[in-house]
Amino acid sequence: MKTLKTGIVKKHVGESIEQEGYEMRLIVERELEEVVALQGLVYSKLPNKQVLYMDSYDEMLTDMNLGAKIVGVFNQNQELIAYRYVGFPGYDDKNLGYDINLPHKELGKVVHLETTVVHPDYRGNGLQSLTLQQMIPVVKEMGYKHMLCTVSPQNYFSLFNIMKNGLKIKALKRKYGDENTGKEGLWRFILHRNLEPVSLLNPRELLKTSISDLEKQEKLIKEGFIGYWLFTESKELSYVRFDGALV
Ligand SMILES: CC(C)(COP(=O)(O)OP(=O)(O)OC[C@H]1O[C@@H](n2cnc3c(N)ncnc32)[C@H](O)[C@@H]1OP(=O)(O)O)[C@@H](O)C(=O)NCCC(=O)NCCS
């Protein structure tokens, strides 16, 4: 499999830090077990399980057969230390374009950033961002235009990395619930970036709100505001309303 990128990462070993080489490349089907194992390990160590909605082996395999791609980061011992899973929902109900009222003709150009995980020993190398940046030219080349994902309001490490890469908050709602069983969904921001250059609009109003004030943010989004930037220290989000609508 073609190498997408190589480099050096820091690994936390007890109190000290070691350096290791890494290779980024697309995962092949026989490596899917490793992906599921890494997801399980990361989930088991999460203090707040609400932030990660787990994908099963079968779901990922079906999705891969439909074209989904998983970028893996391997250390010098060829162990998987991080991955990013990218899916192409087409006109399926799960297309997040529906959640942000994307025009129907655009739905076929939607790419989903599904799960990303980084092994706890390798956090702080910017691997979530690096894998995302690596995938942008790949999906653009394939003709995709709208990058969308969900992020938990409680997952500010992930939210910061996603917003840093130009995705904006366009909706806030409960996702992954089940009407039949009455299972309540998990709160998720829905973020979007148009991968093609968009014309600049004039910001009309700008304000800040605490990331934990979901009610206020729901109201702002209904009024046409877009979540623009996350201030990590204060855990506040800036919301902007433009003259005209951004697609
Ligand atoms: C979200 C996640 C992928 C980010 O990993 P990453 O790319 O290594 O993060 P960054 O390199 O941007 O980290 C920046 C800083 O935040 C810290 N950090 C990142 N994730 C952290 C976490 N979950 N808990 C505590 N600190 C964390 C890093 O150690 C680093 O600190 P430093 O600057 O002092 O070195 C990783 O935290 C993770 O796997 N979380 C669990 C799964 C998840 O929530 N995935 C996203 C939803 S699908």
The ligand as an ORCA input file, in Angstrom:
! r2SCAN-3c Opt
* xyz 0 1
  C      -9.294     13.526     19.993
  C      -7.935     12.843     19.782
  C      -7.997     12.014     18.502
  C      -6.852     13.934     19.655
  O      -5.574     13.332     19.643
  P      -4.268     14.107     19.079
  O      -4.362     14.330     17.617
  O      -3.098     13.365     19.558
  O      -4.398     15.495     19.835
  P      -3.417     16.772     19.711
  O      -2.101     16.385     19.152
  O      -4.164     17.849     19.021
  O      -3.255     17.179     21.236
  C      -3.071     18.533     21.687
  C      -2.875     18.515     23.189
  O      -4.042     17.988     23.839
  C      -3.716     16.817     24.608
  N      -4.775     15.810     24.412
  C      -5.256     15.358     23.226
  N      -6.240     14.464     23.453
  C      -6.382     14.359     24.790
  C      -7.239     13.611     25.638
  N      -8.198     12.798     25.121
  N      -7.119     13.743     26.980
  C      -6.187     14.589     27.500
  N      -5.324     15.332     26.756
  C      -5.428     15.218     25.415
  C      -2.413     16.323     24.015
  O      -1.687     15.530     24.916
  C      -1.719     17.615     23.639
  O      -1.158     18.180     24.813
  P       0.287     18.921     24.732
  O       0.081     20.071     23.780
  O       0.528     19.308     26.144
  O       1.232     17.887     24.177
  C      -7.591     11.934     20.981
  O      -7.760     12.667     22.163
  C      -8.468     10.696     21.073
  O      -8.160      9.665     20.498
  N      -9.552     10.814     21.845
  C     -10.483      9.711     22.051
  C     -11.309      9.414     20.801
  C     -12.062     10.619     20.323
  O     -12.623     11.383     21.103
  N     -12.064     10.822     18.980
  C     -12.741     11.939     18.363
  C     -14.173     11.648     18.138
  S     -14.403     10.453     16.877
*
